[in-house]
Amino acid sequence: MTTILRATAIACAGGLLLSMAGSPQQAQQNQPPAQQQTQQQQTAVPTIRVTATEVILPVTVTDDKGRFIDNLEQKDFRILDEGRVQRIKFFSHDPRQPTVIGFLVDMSNNSTIHWQNYKDAVKEMVWGLLPNDKNYTGYLISFSTTAELLVNTTWDPDKLTAQVDRMKPGGGAALFDAVKRACTDRQLIPGEPYQPRRIIVVFGNGHDSASEYTIDQVIELAQQKLVTIYGVSTAAYGMEDPDRDQLEKLATTTGGRVWYPLDNPYSEVSGFLSQPSDEGNYALHVGTGGYAAAINSAIYKAVGALEGEITTQYILRYQPEFDAVSANKDKHRIKVEIPTLPPGSYKVLTRPDYYPNRIGQ
C-alpha cells in the first residue's frame, strides 16, 4: 500500500509540475501580440555573457630599447577584451613552456641562394626547441609549388633534421597553403592549444605564387586555432622584397614577429661604406669566407633571438566576460597593459584579436 501511495504522489506531483510549466504559455497566448513580442525580446537579450572556453595569450614585453623585461608577475598585467577588464585565470613564466612547433620551410626558387645556410639554421632551431623531451613536439612542412607535410608531429628532433638534409629548393611558393596545412592537417597533441600551445615558424620571404588559399583566409584560421606565427626572412640584402608585408602580416596579426638576418649582414663589418669597390660599397665580397661568415652570424643571431622569445614568454589565459553588445561581435579586440610600468617605457607583443565563438576549434 505504501508503494502505491508513493507512486500516486509522484504522479500527482509530476502532473502539477506539467500544469505549472504550461500555465505561463497559456497566459502568454491570451496576451496581445505586441505584449508577447516585448516579453520575448526582454527574455532573449542577456546583459552579460561568459564563454565556456579560454583565450590563451603568449605575451612578450620589452623596454623602449627592445630588451626583454622578464621580471613581471601576474599582478602586473591587465587584459582588456573589447575594453572590458578580464580576470586572469592562468599565468606562467616558465622558461621551458610546452609547445607544438610547426617548421614551415620555403623550398621555392627564392631560397636557392642561401639554402645551405638556412638549412643549417633550421636544423639548429629544431634541436634547440625540441630537446628530446615529450613536452616539446614539432612537425615539418615544406612548400614550393605545393605544401607537403614531410614529418608529422613528433618529439624526436632527428626525424625532422634528417628530412631537412634531403630537401632541395625549386619551384613556386605555396606559403598560405602551408599555413593552412599546419593549422588543420597534422596529428594533434592532447591538451592543445593550452598545454602545449601552438607556434609556427616560417623560413621564407613571404612570397606566394601557388596557393589555393588567400592570406586573409589563413590568418583567420590561425587566429581561430590560437596559433602564433613567427618568421625568419630569407630575403637577401640588396634585393627587392615586394612580399615583405605579407610575412609581416602573418606574424603581427597572430602575435608573432619577423626577423631579417640578411637585411644588412654588413652593418657590423669594419669598413662598410668606407671601402668603395666596383660592385658597390661592400667590404665583404660575395663568395669569400668573410662574406659567408657574416651571413652565418646574422642567421644564427636571428635564430637565437627567436628561440629566446618563444621559450621565455609570459603565458596568460582568461575566460572572456563581456556585455550584450560585444556578445554579438564575431571578432574581439584584445589589449594587454602593464599598469605597474610607466607609460611609454615598454612594448607588449601579443595577438590583437580572436574569434570568441570558435576558440581552438
Residue pairs with C-beta under 8 A, 6 or more apart in sequence:
28 36
28 39
31 39
45 324
46 324
46 327
47 323
47 324
48 321
48 322
48 323
48 324
49 321
49 322
49 323
49 324
49 326
49 327
50 319
50 320
50 321
51 319
51 320
51 356
51 357
51 359
53 319
53 359
53 360
54 89
54 90
54 194
54 317
54 318
54 319
54 359
55 81
55 226
55 317
55 318
55 319
55 320
55 334
55 354
55 356
55 359
56 193
56 194
56 197
56 226
56 315
56 316
56 317
57 79
57 255
57 315
57 316
57 317
57 318
57 334
57 336
57 350
57 351
58 197
58 228
58 255
58 313
58 314
58 315
58 350
58 351
59 77
59 313
59 314
59 315
59 316
59 336
59 348
59 349
59 350
60 68
60 309
60 313
60 314
60 348
60 349
60 350
61 68
61 69
61 70
61 72
61 314
61 338
61 346
61 347
61 348
61 349
62 68
62 69
62 346
62 347
62 349
63 69
63 345
63 346
63 347
64 344
64 345
64 346
64 347
66 347
68 308
68 309
68 312
69 341
69 346
70 93
70 312
72 93
72 314
72 338
72 340
73 91
74 88
74 91
74 316
75 340
76 338
76 339
76 340
76 341
77 88
77 91
77 314
77 316
77 336
77 337
77 338
78 85
78 336
78 337
78 338
78 339
79 85
79 86
79 88
79 316
79 318
79 334
79 335
79 336
79 337
80 86
80 334
80 335
80 336
80 337
81 318
81 320
81 321
81 322
81 326
81 332
81 333
81 334
82 322
82 326
82 329
82 332
82 333
83 333
84 321
84 322
84 323
84 326
86 318
86 319
86 320
86 321
87 318
87 319
87 321
88 316
88 317
88 318
89 317
89 318
89 319
90 315
90 316
90 317
90 318
91 314
91 315
91 316
91 317
92 314
92 315
93 312
93 313
93 314
93 315
94 315
95 311
95 312
96 135
96 136
96 311
97 196
97 197
97 311
97 313
97 315
98 135
98 136
98 191
98 195
98 196
98 197
99 129
99 136
99 137
99 196
99 197
99 198
99 199
99 310
100 137
100 138
100 139
100 153
100 189
100 192
100 196
100 197
100 198
100 199
101 129
101 130
101 136
101 137
101 138
101 139
101 199
101 200
101 201
101 310
102 138
102 139
102 140
102 141
102 182
102 186
102 198
102 199
102 200
102 201
103 122
103 125
103 126
103 138
103 139
103 140
103 141
103 160
103 201
103 203
104 141
104 142
104 143
104 175
104 178
104 179
104 182
104 200
104 201
104 202
104 203
104 204
105 111
105 118
105 122
105 140
105 141
105 142
105 143
105 164
105 167
105 203
105 204
106 143
106 144
106 169
106 173
106 175
106 202
106 203
106 204
106 205
106 207
106 234
107 142
107 143
107 144
107 167
107 168
107 169
107 170
107 171
108 143
108 144
108 145
108 169
108 170
108 171
108 172
108 173
108 204
108 207
108 209
109 169
109 170
109 171
109 172
110 169
110 173
110 204
110 205
110 207
110 234
111 118
111 169
111 203
111 204
111 234
112 169
112 170
113 236
114 234
114 236
114 262
114 295
114 299
115 168
115 169
117 292
117 295
117 296
117 299
118 203
118 232
118 234
118 299
119 164
119 165
119 167
120 296
121 203
121 232
121 299
121 300
121 302
121 303
122 161
122 164
122 203
123 161
123 164
123 165
124 300
124 303
125 201
125 303
125 306
125 307
126 138
126 157
126 160
126 161
126 164
127 157
127 161
128 303
128 307
129 136
129 138
129 307
129 310
129 311
130 136
130 137
130 138
130 155
130 156
130 157
130 160
131 157
132 155
132 156
132 157
133 155
134 155
135 155
135 196
136 155
136 196
137 153
137 154
137 155
137 189
137 196
138 153
138 154
138 155
138 157
138 160
139 149
139 151
139 152
139 153
139 154
139 160
139 182
139 186
139 187
140 149
140 150
140 151
140 160
140 163
140 164
141 147
141 148
141 149
141 150
141 178
141 181
141 182
141 186
142 148
142 150
142 167
142 178
143 173
143 174
143 175
143 177
143 178
143 204
144 169
144 170
144 171
144 172
144 173
144 174
144 210
145 171
145 172
145 174
145 210
146 174
146 177
146 210
147 174
147 177
147 178
147 180
147 181
147 211
149 181
149 185
149 186
150 163
150 167
151 159
151 160
151 163
152 186
152 187
153 186
153 187
153 188
153 189
154 160
171 210
172 209
172 210
173 204
173 207
173 208
173 209
173 210
174 208
174 209
174 210
174 211
174 212
175 202
175 204
175 206
175 207
175 208
175 211
175 246
176 208
176 211
176 213
176 214
176 215
176 217
176 218
177 210
177 211
177 212
177 213
178 202
179 200
179 202
179 213
179 218
179 221
179 222
179 229
179 250
180 213
180 217
180 218
180 221
182 200
182 227
183 218
183 221
183 222
183 225
183 227
184 221
184 225
189 196
192 198
192 360
193 225
193 226
193 227
193 360
194 317
194 360
197 226
197 228
197 315
198 225
198 226
198 227
198 228
199 227
199 228
199 229
199 230
199 256
199 310
200 222
200 227
200 228
200 229
200 230
201 229
201 230
201 231
201 232
201 306
202 229
202 230
202 231
202 232
202 247
202 250
203 231
203 232
203 234
204 231
204 233
204 234
204 247
205 233
205 234
205 235
205 241
205 243
205 244
205 247
206 231
206 233
206 235
206 241
206 243
206 244
206 245
206 246
206 247
206 248
206 250
207 242
207 243
207 246
208 215
208 243
208 246
215 246
215 249
215 250
218 250
219 249
219 250
219 253
219 254
220 355
222 229
222 250
222 253
222 254
223 253
223 254
223 351
223 353
223 354
223 355
224 354
224 355
224 358
224 359
224 360
224 361
225 360
225 361
226 351
226 354
226 359
226 360
227 254
228 254
228 255
228 256
228 351
229 250
229 251
229 254
229 256
230 251
230 256
230 257
230 258
230 259
230 306
230 309
230 310
231 247
231 248
231 250
231 251
231 256
231 257
231 258
231 259
232 258
232 259
232 261
232 299
232 302
232 303
232 306
233 241
233 244
233 247
233 258
233 259
233 260
233 261
233 262
233 263
234 262
235 241
235 244
235 260
235 262
235 263
236 262
237 262
237 263
237 264
237 265
237 266
238 280
247 258
248 258
250 256
251 257
251 258
252 352
253 351
253 352
253 353
254 351
255 349
255 350
255 351
255 352
256 349
257 309
257 349
259 302
259 305
259 306
260 302
261 295
261 298
261 299
261 301
261 302
262 295
262 298
262 299
265 284
265 291
265 294
265 295
265 297
265 298
266 272
266 282
266 283
266 284
266 294
268 294
269 283
269 284
269 290
269 294
270 283
271 283
272 281
272 282
272 283
273 281
274 281
274 283
275 281
275 283
277 285
279 285
279 286
284 290
284 291
284 294
285 291
316 336
320 332
320 356
322 332
322 356
326 332
329 356
330 355
330 356
330 357
331 353
331 354
331 355
331 356
332 353
332 354
332 355
332 356
333 352
333 353
334 350
334 351
334 352
334 353
334 354
336 348
336 350
337 348
338 346
338 348
